[in-house]
């Protein structure tokens, strides 16, 4: 009888451990998916920053070029002397 109780207790302990392992594995899988998604977002952000830095580096290297100066000024709302600004009020 004692052997039977010990065998039953061992089965219960093993079942509890198995359930715990499965729940832990599922939780880790969800966390891994979340972390992979975050990593992908960070890689995309890094690529955007690298492109921005490249653009700024180009602007610095060509800071004496009149066309580059004009383009940067236009990005900031400046115009050449004699130009007129037309605003489309239909939008």
C-alpha positions in Angstrom: 0.0 0.0 0.0 2.8 2.4 0.9 4.5 1.7 -2.5 1.3 2.5 -4.3 1.0 5.9 -2.4 4.6 6.7 -3.2 4.0 5.9 -6.9 0.9 8.0 -7.0 2.6 10.9 -5.3 5.5 10.6 -7.8 3.1 10.8 -10.7 1.3 13.8 -9.2 4.7 15.6 -8.7 5.8 14.8 -12.2 2.5 16.0 -13.7 2.8 19.3 -11.8 6.3 19.7 -13.0 5.3 19.0 -16.5 2.5 21.5 -16.4 4.8 24.1 -14.9 7.4 23.4 -17.7 4.8 23.8 -20.4 3.4 27.0 -19.0 6.9 28.4 -18.6 7.8 27.4 -22.2 4.6 29.1 -23.6 5.4 32.3 -21.6 8.9 32.3 -22.9 7.7 31.8 -26.5 5.4 34.8 -26.2 8.2 36.9 -24.7 10.5 35.8 -27.4 8.0 36.9 -30.1 7.6 40.3 -28.4 11.4 40.8 -28.1 11.8 39.9 -31.8 9.2 42.4 -32.8 10.9 45.1 -30.6 14.3 44.2 -32.2 12.8 44.6 -35.7 11.4 48.0 -34.8 14.7 49.1 -33.5 16.5 47.9 -36.6 14.0 49.9 -38.7 14.6 53.0 -36.5 18.4 52.5 -36.8 18.1 52.4 -40.6 16.0 55.7 -40.6 18.6 57.4 -38.4 21.4 56.2 -40.6 19.7 57.6 -43.7 19.1 60.9 -41.8 22.8 61.0 -40.8 23.8 60.3 -44.4 21.6 63.2 -45.6 23.1 65.5 -43.0 26.6 64.4 -43.9 25.9 65.2 -47.5 24.6 68.6 -46.6 27.8 69.3 -44.5 30.1 68.1 -47.2 28.4 70.3 -49.8 27.7 73.3 -47.6 29.4 75.6 -50.0 27.4 74.4 -53.0 24.8 77.0 -54.0 22.2 74.4 -55.1 22.5 72.6 -51.8 22.2 75.8 -49.8 19.1 76.7 -51.9 17.5 73.3 -51.3 18.1 73.5 -47.5 16.7 77.0 -47.4 13.6 75.9 -49.3 13.1 73.0 -46.9 12.9 75.6 -44.1 10.4 77.9 -46.0 12.8 80.4 -47.5 12.5 81.6 -51.1 14.7 83.3 -53.7 14.4 87.0 -54.1 11.7 87.8 -56.6 9.9 84.5 -56.2 6.2 84.5 -55.1 4.6 81.9 -52.9 1.2 80.6 -53.9 -0.9 78.8 -51.4 -3.5 76.3 -52.5 -6.4 77.0 -50.2 -8.5 74.1 -51.7 -6.7 71.5 -49.6 
